[in-house]
Amino acid sequence: MYRNFREFYPFYLGEHCDRRCRRMHFLGSWLVIASIVTAIATRNPWWLIGAPLCGYGCAWIGHFVFEKNKPATFRHPVYSLMGDWVMFAQALRGKVKV
């Protein structure tokens, strides 16, 4: 068991070795942002349903199709969600290759 996110994150990155899986996560994160922005811009909260569907849908496709492993979400939901956004931010800064 991980005592904190700092201990968990190296494991999380190890679960995303396949670049295509990371790309699916990256796409899903952009679609989450787009869903939220669209909900705000249109004042239509129904767009918010798309946020978790896009985010988890893309990530899970990446794991099941490319990485061939179970998403960390099933065992560590909070740290996994945090890891996804840290990995997204690092990808934007060029620290994680997508």
Secondary structure as a PSIPRED ss2 file (coil, helix, strand):
# PSIPRED VFORMAT (PSIPRED V4.0)

   1 M C   1.000  0.000  0.000
   2 Y C   1.000  0.000  0.000
   3 R C   1.000  0.000  0.000
   4 N C   1.000  0.000  0.000
   5 F H   0.000  1.000  0.000
   6 R H   0.000  1.000  0.000
   7 E H   0.000  1.000  0.000
   8 F H   0.000  1.000  0.000
   9 Y H   0.000  1.000  0.000
  10 P H   0.000  1.000  0.000
  11 F H   0.000  1.000  0.000
  12 Y H   0.000  1.000  0.000
  13 L H   0.000  1.000  0.000
  14 G H   0.000  1.000  0.000
  15 E C   1.000  0.000  0.000
  16 H C   1.000  0.000  0.000
  17 C C   1.000  0.000  0.000
  18 D C   1.000  0.000  0.000
  19 R H   0.000  1.000  0.000
  20 R H   0.000  1.000  0.000
  21 C H   0.000  1.000  0.000
  22 R H   0.000  1.000  0.000
  23 R H   0.000  1.000  0.000
  24 M H   0.000  1.000  0.000
  25 H H   0.000  1.000  0.000
  26 F H   0.000  1.000  0.000
  27 L H   0.000  1.000  0.000
  28 G H   0.000  1.000  0.000
  29 S H   0.000  1.000  0.000
  30 W H   0.000  1.000  0.000
  31 L H   0.000  1.000  0.000
  32 V H   0.000  1.000  0.000
  33 I H   0.000  1.000  0.000
  34 A H   0.000  1.000  0.000
  35 S H   0.000  1.000  0.000
  36 I H   0.000  1.000  0.000
  37 V H   0.000  1.000  0.000
  38 T H   0.000  1.000  0.000
  39 A H   0.000  1.000  0.000
  40 I H   0.000  1.000  0.000
  41 A H   0.000  1.000  0.000
  42 T H   0.000  1.000  0.000
  43 R C   1.000  0.000  0.000
  44 N C   1.000  0.000  0.000
  45 P H   0.000  1.000  0.000
  46 W H   0.000  1.000  0.000
  47 W H   0.000  1.000  0.000
  48 L H   0.000  1.000  0.000
  49 I H   0.000  1.000  0.000
  50 G H   0.000  1.000  0.000
  51 A H   0.000  1.000  0.000
  52 P H   0.000  1.000  0.000
  53 L H   0.000  1.000  0.000
  54 C H   0.000  1.000  0.000
  55 G H   0.000  1.000  0.000
  56 Y H   0.000  1.000  0.000
  57 G H   0.000  1.000  0.000
  58 C H   0.000  1.000  0.000
  59 A H   0.000  1.000  0.000
  60 W H   0.000  1.000  0.000
  61 I H   0.000  1.000  0.000
  62 G H   0.000  1.000  0.000
  63 H H   0.000  1.000  0.000
  64 F H   0.000  1.000  0.000
  65 V H   0.000  1.000  0.000
  66 F H   0.000  1.000  0.000
  67 E H   0.000  1.000  0.000
  68 K C   1.000  0.000  0.000
  69 N C   1.000  0.000  0.000
  70 K C   1.000  0.000  0.000
  71 P C   1.000  0.000  0.000
  72 A H   0.000  1.000  0.000
  73 T H   0.000  1.000  0.000
  74 F H   0.000  1.000  0.000
  75 R C   1.000  0.000  0.000
  76 H C   1.000  0.000  0.000
  77 P H   0.000  1.000  0.000
  78 V H   0.000  1.000  0.000
  79 Y H   0.000  1.000  0.000
  80 S H   0.000  1.000  0.000
  81 L H   0.000  1.000  0.000
  82 M H   0.000  1.000  0.000
  83 G H   0.000  1.000  0.000
  84 D H   0.000  1.000  0.000
  85 W H   0.000  1.000  0.000
  86 V H   0.000  1.000  0.000
  87 M H   0.000  1.000  0.000
  88 F H   0.000  1.000  0.000
  89 A H   0.000  1.000  0.000
  90 Q H   0.000  1.000  0.000
  91 A H   0.000  1.000  0.000
  92 L H   0.000  1.000  0.000
  93 R C   1.000  0.000  0.000
  94 G C   1.000  0.000  0.000
  95 K C   1.000  0.000  0.000
  96 V C   1.000  0.000  0.000
  97 K C   1.000  0.000  0.000
  98 V C   1.000  0.000  0.000
